Amino acid sequence: MPSTRYRSVSTTTRSLRTSTARQCTFALVEPASAPERTPALEAVFQPVQAPTTFEETVERLGTAIRLGLLQPASRLPPERDLAERLRISRSTLRLALTTLVESGHLVSLRGRAGGTFVAERPPLGEDVAATVLEGAREVLDYRVAVEAGAAVLAAERVRRADLDRLAELTERMDEAEEFEDYRRADVRFHIGVAEATGSPRIVAAMTEVQGQMSNLIARIAHPRAVLDNSNEQHRRLIGYLRRRDAGGAVRVAREHTEGTEHILAGLLPK
């Protein structure tokens, strides 16, 4: 899937859903590297299930963009190919893509070098109301189960390449100047732990829970000291995985999840 870099240009277009004029961002492109193909990215382009093809397409692509599986400024596959891979009609795909352009997740470029691209700075989390917090405890419980289970199996099955990739992501988090950049590397780290298990179902579960967590995390502050402590826990987890110490990996994974729970405690409904 080729990738490009672009700079934003504003023009006026019309919404396919409302037929009203609105500002839409297009792009001038320069070559850039293609995103790395991973099990999590492959899952993005699995066939969409009827009857909610439009809704599922918007959710799946939007989540993949927010989590960084579809990288900023990368080009989506051509419309015909994408519709075939998702097994949806081109009209449904166009409607989903238009929705994601309007929400700021995608940009569209016309002409011979045109196509649909992930926004340079897409929204990190959905614009969530306080009602999202009503189901937060269930999300946090689900996260504990997924993170702990992934830690156990990763300790048993992790390969050198997995460890190198996880270490690279901790370096990205150290270097991140903006929280959005830190969070995308953070998401890739946790999905990377799931990928180390070799289980597509665990990868799918981790991707799902990270998407749900992004909506909660968007509601809290992110002091640098807290992020540094979180990344230190990432490094400790890598150490336990390297030693194939499943017990230690689970302990640090639980310590890691508890940190977010404590911060969110004051926001959760009583």
Beta strands, then each sheet from edge to edge (+ up, - down):
strand 1: 3-14
strand 2: 21-32
strand 3: 106-109
strand 4: 115-118
sheet 1: 1+ 2-
sheet 2: 3+ 4-
end
